[in-house]
C-alpha cells in the first residue's frame, strides 16, 4: 500500500463519520450545544470541512470549494468570507446554524471529492514538498495532510459525542 492510498482511506473515514454524526438530525439538534461555551454538531462538522477545504486547496494550489461552488452563499452564515472557525467566539459558533444535515454533508462531500482528486495525483516525492515555511521545521505536504486528517477525526469524534448527549439519543 502506498502513502497516498493510506491517506485516501483516512479521508474516506472522515466522510463516513461525518454522515453518521449528522444523519437524521433536525436543525435544533444540529445547533444544540452541551454547554454555553461548547461547539455544536453543526459547527464542528462545518469547521472540520472548512479546515480540510482551506488547507488542502492551499497545499495543492486549488480554489476552495467554499467559494468556487457557492457553499458560502448556500450556508449564509454572515461570517467573514475566509472564516474557517479557527478562534471563533461562542457568538460566532452560534451563527453556524443549518436547516438540514444535507447542507453539511453536501459541502463535506464536495470537499471530499476535491481532496480525493488531489490525493490521487500524489507521488512519494510530492509528500516532501514544503507547503508552509512559517513553522520550524517547515511543514511538508505529507505533514499537512496528516495534520488535517488528525484534526478532522478529532472534530468528527466530538460531533459524535455531542450527538450522544442529545436527549433524543437516550430514547
N, C-alpha and C positions, 0 to 999 in steps of 0.2 A: 504494500500500500504506500502510495506517495503522500507527501505532506499535504498537497492540495486536496487529496481525497479525504484525509482526516479533517481538514478544515471544512470541506463541503458537508461531511457527516455532522460535524459540530454545529454548523449554522442551520442545518436541517432540523436538529433537535430543538433549537431555539424556536423555530417556526411551529413545530408540533406543540410545544409547551405554551406558546402564545395563544394558539387556538383553544387549547384546553383551559387556560386561565380565564378567558373571557366568554367562551361559548355559552349561550343561553342566558346571559345576564342582561338585566334591564338597565336603563340609564341611572337610576338611583343606586343600584348595586355597584355599577362601574365607578360611580363617583364617591361611594362610601369610603370613609377614612377611619381606620381603627382608633385613631386619636387625633386631636386637632392639628398637631404638627406632622402627622404621618402623611404618606403619599397614598393616593387612591389607586385602584387597579388600573383605571383608565390612564392616569398619569404615568404609572410605571411602564405600561406597555407602549404608550406614546413615546416616552423618554428613551426607552431602550431601542426603539425603532429609529428615533431621530439620531441617536448616537451612531447606530450602525450606518444609517444613511449618510450622515455627515462625514464620518471617519473613513468609510470605505470609498465614497465618492472622491474625497480629497486624496487618498492614497493612490487611487487609480486614475486620477485626472478626469473624473466624470462629473456630470451635473447631478446635483442631489434630486432624487425623486420628489422630495417635498415641494420643490419649486417647479421642476420640469413637468410634472404630471398634475399640477394644481391641487395637491393634497393640502397645501397651506390654506387655500380658499375653501376647500371642502370642510376642513375642520373649523375654520372661522373662530380661532381662539382669542384673537385680539392681543397676541404676544408679538414681540419683535420678530421680524422676518427670519432671522437666522437662529432663533431660540431653539435650544436642544433640551432645555430643562436643567442644565447644569447651574447650580446655585439658586434655583427657584425658591422664592419665599412661599409660605403657606397660602398666601393670596394668589400667587401665580399658579400654584398647584391646583387650586380650586377652579381656575379658568379652563382646565383641561377636562371638559365635560362633553360626552358624546351621547347621541340618541340610541345608538346601537353598537354592539360589538363588531358589526360588519365594517364599520368605518375603520376601526383599529386593525382588524385582520386584513382588510383590503390594502391599507397602507403598508402594513408589515409584509404582506405577500409581494407587493410591488418592489419593496426594498430588497426582500429576499431574492427575487428574480434577478435584480441588478447585481446583487452580491454574488450569486452563483455564476452569473455570466462572467464576472471579473475573476472569480476564483478558478474557473475552468481554463483561463488563459495562463495561469501561473506556471513558471518553471522554478526549479530549485534555486537558481541564481537570483530570480526576482525577489525571493524572500529576504535576501541580504541587502537589498536596496534601502538606503536611508530615506525615510519619509518625513522625519521630524528631527531637526538638529537643535531644537530648543533644549533638549534634555542631555545629560551627561551620564552614561554614553548616549549618543544619538539613537533614536528609535528606528529600527528596521521595519520593513513591511511585515515580515513574519511576526515580530513582536507586537506590532499594532493590531494585526488580525487576531492574535491570541488574546490581547488585552480587550478588544471589543467582544470577542466570544465570551470571555470570563465575565465581563460587566453585564452583558445581556443575560447570561444564565443566572447571575445573581438576582437581577431585577425581575426576571420572569418567575423565579422562585419566590420572591417577595410577593408578587401578584398572586401566585397560587396560595400562599399562606394567608394573605388578606382575604381571598375568596373563601377559604376555610373558616374564617372568623365571621362571615356573614350569617345573620340569623337563618336565612333560607338554607344554609348548608347543614344546619342542625336538624332540619325536618326530614 
